[in-house]
Amino acid sequence: MSLVEVNDLAKTFDVSAPWLNRMVERKPRQFVHAVDGVSFSIDRGRTLALVGESGCGKSTVARLLVGLYGPTRGSVRFDGMDTGQVFASPQARTLRQRMQMIFQDPYASLNPRWKVVDIVGEPLREHALVTDKAALRHQVAELLKSVGLAAADTEKFPHQFSGGQRQRISIARALATQPEFLVCDEPTSALDVSVQAQVLNIMKDLQRERGLTYLFISHNLAVVRHVADQVGVMYLGRLVELADKATLFGSPRHPYTRMLLDAIPDIHMTGRARTPVQGEVPNPLNPPTGCAFHPRCPHANARCSAERPALNHFRGIRVACHAVEEGRI
């Protein structure tokens, strides 16, 4: 049973110059299609990871799911409810209790003037889950213990912690309302590799204990391999491949997925032929025609530059590629 269902989700941002500049320079308005028709579902208790290079729309998807942005097109359904309608209604508070977000930068997402008891306790106060101070302190201490910190840390300020400890505080804050769904926007990318492993292990343990459902955003495929059940690969606002983890890492189909996997250092020295990621991500203000990946693709032909591929089912996975469809690769 799917807890989260995303259908044809799109978000367009107006990035035009001010009106007077446009009039003087005779320039049209400019729009960026940050997310352009993304569809996926996440089963209860499972983890879907979205991967791709910077600027492909992963973080925008995360913000659309938790209601920080409103979609330009499409819908997000959570436990059967249309979140767009619920966020605009009095039931929004209850829905926000059930879904929370962990942000990328633990140095920017915690208020430096607040003690940990206030930071982690804020969701409890906002949602009126705890009324008196003693109960609040006890609840915050328990949350800190669940992420491997001490009860005594409640009286400290964020600057007294390392990056990994701060991210644990962020996780404790996200867990305060006992959510079912966590959106994790690159939660370990600002941390050292050794600390990344600790934070990821805590998140996996919490998922097992509490039956949490995760959307995990990352550009690091090694991290994704550790946490995900399913993987979606994004390129310039669209999903190009969606498969379960074993299939995606074992036999990737889309040329872009293959390039991303080839860019991972080969520690086993298998001697397999590798093609590192070639070229740059195109300017999103002026994306290529047809398949957005065709200028960088070794298998592109005339159809690829003219016709945009749809995300179709192919041998148990979903892939958007004319070359795969035609059996050229």
C-alpha positions as CSV (number, residue, x, y, z in Angstrom):
1,M,0.0,0.0,0.0
2,S,1.5,3.4,-1.1
3,L,1.7,6.0,1.6
4,V,2.8,8.7,-0.8
5,E,1.7,9.0,-4.4
6,V,3.1,11.8,-6.7
7,N,1.4,12.3,-10.1
8,D,2.7,14.5,-12.9
9,L,4.2,17.0,-10.4
10,A,5.6,20.2,-11.8
11,K,7.0,23.5,-10.5
12,T,7.8,26.5,-12.6
13,F,9.7,29.5,-11.2
14,D,9.5,33.0,-12.8
15,V,13.1,34.2,-12.9
16,S,12.4,37.2,-15.2
17,A,14.3,40.5,-14.8
18,P,12.3,43.4,-13.3
19,W,9.5,44.8,-15.5
20,L,11.4,48.1,-16.4
21,N,14.6,46.2,-17.4
22,R,12.6,44.0,-19.7
23,M,10.9,46.9,-21.3
24,V,14.2,48.8,-21.9
25,E,16.1,45.7,-23.1
26,R,13.1,44.3,-24.9
27,K,13.5,40.9,-23.2
28,P,10.7,38.3,-22.7
29,R,9.8,36.8,-19.3
30,Q,11.9,33.8,-18.3
31,F,10.8,30.7,-16.6
32,V,12.6,27.7,-15.1
33,H,10.9,24.3,-15.1
34,A,12.5,23.1,-11.9
35,V,10.3,20.0,-11.7
36,D,8.6,18.9,-14.9
37,G,6.1,16.1,-14.7
38,V,7.5,13.7,-12.0
39,S,5.5,10.7,-10.9
40,F,6.3,8.0,-8.3
41,S,4.9,6.3,-5.2
42,I,6.5,5.2,-1.9
43,D,5.2,2.2,0.0
44,R,4.7,2.5,3.8
45,G,7.9,1.7,5.7
46,R,10.1,1.9,2.6
47,T,12.7,4.4,1.3
48,L,12.8,6.0,-2.1
49,A,16.0,7.9,-3.0
50,L,16.1,10.6,-5.6
51,V,19.6,11.1,-7.2
52,G,21.1,13.3,-9.8
53,E,23.5,16.2,-10.3
54,S,23.1,19.6,-8.6
55,G,20.2,21.6,-10.2
56,C,18.2,18.6,-11.4
57,G,15.2,19.5,-9.2
58,K,15.6,17.0,-6.3
59,S,15.3,19.6,-3.5
60,T,12.3,21.2,-5.2
61,V,10.5,17.9,-5.2
62,A,11.2,17.6,-1.4
63,R,9.8,21.0,-0.7
64,L,6.7,20.3,-2.9
65,L,6.0,17.2,-0.9
66,V,6.0,18.9,2.5
67,G,4.0,21.9,1.3
68,L,6.8,24.5,1.4
69,Y,6.1,25.1,-2.3
70,G,2.7,24.9,-4.1
71,P,2.8,22.8,-7.3
72,T,2.3,24.5,-10.7
73,R,0.7,21.2,-12.0
74,G,0.1,17.7,-10.7
75,S,-0.8,16.4,-7.3
76,V,0.7,14.8,-4.2
77,R,-1.4,12.3,-2.3
78,F,-0.5,11.3,1.3
79,D,-2.4,8.3,2.7
80,G,-5.2,8.9,0.1
81,M,-5.5,12.7,0.8
82,D,-4.7,15.4,-1.7
83,T,-2.0,17.4,0.2
84,G,-2.6,20.6,-1.8
85,Q,-6.2,20.7,-0.6
86,V,-5.3,19.7,3.0
87,F,-2.5,22.3,3.4
88,A,-5.1,25.0,2.5
89,S,-7.6,23.7,5.0
90,P,-7.8,23.7,8.9
91,Q,-6.5,20.1,8.8
92,A,-3.1,21.3,7.7
93,R,-1.7,21.2,11.2
94,T,-2.5,17.4,11.6
95,L,-1.0,16.6,8.2
96,R,2.2,18.6,9.1
97,Q,2.5,16.5,12.2
98,R,2.5,13.3,10.1
99,M,5.2,14.5,7.7
100,Q,8.5,16.3,8.6
101,M,11.6,17.4,6.8
102,I,15.3,17.1,7.7
103,F,17.3,19.8,5.9
104,Q,20.7,19.7,4.3
105,D,22.8,22.0,6.4
106,P,22.9,21.4,10.1
107,Y,24.7,24.7,10.6
108,A,21.9,26.8,9.0
109,S,18.8,24.9,10.1
110,L,19.2,25.3,13.9
111,N,18.6,28.7,15.6
112,P,22.0,29.6,17.2
113,R,20.3,31.6,19.9
114,W,18.1,28.8,21.2
115,K,19.0,26.0,23.5
116,V,18.5,22.4,22.3
117,V,15.5,22.0,24.6
118,D,13.8,24.9,22.8
119,I,14.8,23.7,19.3
120,V,13.6,20.1,19.7
121,G,10.7,21.2,21.9
122,E,9.3,23.7,19.4
123,P,7.2,21.2,17.4
124,L,5.8,19.8,20.7
125,R,4.7,23.3,21.8
126,E,3.4,24.3,18.3
127,H,1.3,21.2,18.0
128,A,0.2,21.3,21.7
129,L,1.5,17.8,22.2
130,V,3.1,18.8,25.6
131,T,1.7,21.4,28.0
132,D,4.0,21.7,31.0
133,K,7.7,22.4,31.1
134,A,8.7,19.3,33.0
135,A,7.0,17.0,30.5
136,L,8.6,19.0,27.7
137,R,12.1,18.5,29.1
138,H,11.5,14.8,29.7
139,Q,10.2,14.3,26.1
140,V,13.1,16.3,24.6
141,A,15.6,14.2,26.6
142,E,14.0,11.0,25.3
143,L,14.2,12.2,21.7
144,L,17.9,13.1,22.1
145,K,18.6,9.6,23.6
146,S,16.8,8.0,20.6
147,V,19.4,9.7,18.2
148,G,22.4,8.9,20.4
149,L,22.8,12.1,22.4
150,A,22.7,12.6,26.1
151,A,19.8,14.0,28.2
152,A,22.2,16.6,29.6
153,D,22.6,18.1,26.0
154,T,19.2,19.8,26.4
155,E,20.8,22.8,28.1
156,K,23.5,23.4,25.4
157,F,23.5,25.7,22.4
158,P,24.1,24.5,18.8
159,H,27.6,25.9,18.6
160,Q,28.7,23.5,21.3
161,F,28.1,20.5,19.0
162,S,29.9,19.1,15.9
163,G,28.2,18.9,12.5
164,G,27.1,15.3,13.0
165,Q,25.7,16.0,16.4
166,R,23.8,19.0,15.1
167,Q,22.2,16.8,12.4
168,R,21.2,14.3,15.1
169,I,19.4,17.3,16.8
170,S,17.7,18.0,13.5
171,I,16.5,14.4,13.3
172,A,15.3,14.5,16.9
173,R,13.3,17.7,16.1
174,A,11.8,16.0,13.0
175,L,10.8,13.0,15.1
176,A,9.1,15.1,17.9
177,T,5.6,15.0,16.3
178,Q,5.9,11.2,15.8
179,P,5.7,11.5,12.0
180,E,5.1,8.6,9.6
181,F,6.9,10.2,6.6
182,L,10.3,12.0,6.6
183,V,11.7,14.0,3.7
184,C,15.5,14.0,4.0
185,D,17.1,16.6,1.8
186,E,20.8,15.5,1.5
187,P,20.9,15.1,5.3
188,T,24.6,13.9,5.3
189,S,26.2,15.9,2.4
190,A,27.6,18.6,4.8
191,L,29.2,15.9,7.1
192,D,32.5,14.0,7.1
193,V,32.4,10.5,5.6
194,S,32.9,8.8,9.0
195,V,30.1,10.9,10.6
196,Q,27.8,10.3,7.5
197,A,27.8,6.5,8.3
198,Q,26.8,7.1,11.9
199,V,23.9,9.4,11.0
200,L,22.7,7.0,8.2
201,N,22.8,4.1,10.7
202,I,20.7,6.1,13.2
203,M,18.2,6.8,10.4
204,K,18.0,3.1,9.4
205,D,17.5,2.1,13.1
206,L,14.8,4.6,13.6
207,Q,13.0,3.4,10.4
208,R,13.0,-0.1,11.7
209,E,11.8,0.9,15.2
210,R,9.1,3.3,14.1
211,G,8.1,2.0,10.7
212,L,9.1,5.3,9.1
213,T,8.7,6.0,5.3
214,Y,11.6,8.1,3.8
215,L,12.1,10.2,0.7
216,F,15.9,10.5,0.6
217,I,17.4,13.1,-1.6
218,S,21.1,12.7,-2.5
219,H,23.7,13.1,-5.2
220,N,25.9,10.5,-3.6
221,L,25.2,7.0,-5.0
222,A,27.3,5.3,-2.3
223,V,24.9,6.8,0.4
224,V,21.9,5.8,-1.7
225,R,23.1,2.2,-1.9
226,H,23.2,2.1,1.9
227,V,19.7,3.4,2.6
228,A,17.3,3.0,-0.3
229,D,14.8,0.4,-1.4
230,Q,14.0,2.1,-4.6
231,V,16.0,4.7,-6.6
232,G,14.8,7.4,-9.0
233,V,17.3,9.2,-11.2
234,M,16.5,12.8,-12.1
235,Y,17.9,14.9,-14.9
236,L,16.8,18.5,-15.5
237,G,13.5,18.3,-13.7
238,R,12.4,14.9,-14.9
239,L,12.7,11.3,-13.8
240,V,14.8,9.3,-16.4
241,E,14.9,6.0,-14.5
242,L,13.0,4.4,-11.6
243,A,13.9,1.0,-10.3
244,D,14.5,-1.0,-7.1
245,K,18.0,-0.7,-5.7
246,A,19.4,-4.1,-6.8
247,T,18.3,-3.7,-10.4
248,L,19.5,-0.1,-10.7
249,F,23.0,-0.8,-9.4
250,G,23.2,-4.3,-11.0
251,S,22.0,-3.5,-14.5
252,P,21.3,0.3,-15.1
253,R,19.5,1.0,-18.3
254,H,19.5,4.8,-18.9
255,P,22.8,6.2,-20.3
256,Y,22.8,8.9,-17.6
257,T,22.4,6.3,-14.8
258,R,25.3,4.4,-16.3
259,M,27.4,7.6,-16.4
260,L,26.6,8.4,-12.7
261,L,27.6,4.8,-11.6
262,D,30.8,4.9,-13.7
263,A,31.8,8.1,-11.8
264,I,31.9,6.2,-8.5
265,P,35.5,5.2,-7.6
266,D,36.2,1.6,-8.4
267,I,37.6,0.3,-5.1
268,H,37.4,-3.3,-6.1
269,M,39.6,-2.6,-9.2
270,T,37.3,-4.8,-11.4
271,G,38.9,-3.4,-14.6
272,R,35.4,-2.8,-16.1
273,A,35.3,-0.2,-18.9
274,R,34.2,3.1,-17.4
275,T,32.7,6.3,-18.9
276,P,33.0,9.2,-16.5
277,V,30.1,11.7,-16.6
278,Q,30.8,13.8,-19.7
279,G,29.9,17.5,-20.2
280,E,27.8,19.9,-18.1
281,V,24.2,20.1,-17.1
282,P,22.5,22.3,-19.7
283,N,21.2,25.8,-18.8
284,P,17.7,25.2,-17.3
285,L,16.6,28.5,-18.8
286,N,17.3,27.1,-22.3
287,P,17.0,23.3,-22.1
288,P,17.7,21.1,-25.1
289,T,14.9,20.0,-27.4
290,G,13.7,16.4,-27.3
291,C,15.5,14.3,-24.6
292,A,17.3,16.8,-22.3
293,F,20.2,14.4,-22.0
294,H,20.9,14.0,-25.8
295,P,23.8,16.5,-26.0
296,R,25.8,14.4,-23.5
297,C,24.6,10.9,-24.6
298,P,26.8,8.6,-26.6
299,H,23.7,6.8,-28.0
300,A,21.7,9.8,-29.2
301,N,20.3,10.0,-32.7
302,A,17.9,12.3,-34.6
303,R,14.8,11.0,-32.7
304,C,16.5,11.8,-29.4
305,S,17.0,15.5,-30.3
306,A,13.5,15.9,-31.6
307,E,11.2,13.8,-29.5
308,R,10.9,13.8,-25.7
309,P,10.9,10.3,-24.3
310,A,8.2,9.3,-21.8
311,L,8.9,7.3,-18.6
312,N,7.7,3.9,-19.8
313,H,7.7,0.4,-18.1
314,F,10.5,-1.8,-19.4
315,R,11.3,-5.2,-18.0
316,G,10.2,-4.4,-14.4
317,I,11.6,-0.8,-14.3
318,R,10.6,2.6,-15.6
319,V,12.9,4.3,-18.0
320,A,12.7,7.4,-20.3
321,C,15.0,6.6,-23.2
322,H,14.5,6.0,-26.9
323,A,17.7,4.0,-27.2
324,V,16.5,1.5,-24.6
325,E,13.1,1.3,-26.1
326,E,14.5,0.6,-29.6
327,G,17.0,-1.9,-28.2
328,R,20.1,0.2,-29.3
329,I,21.6,-0.3,-25.9
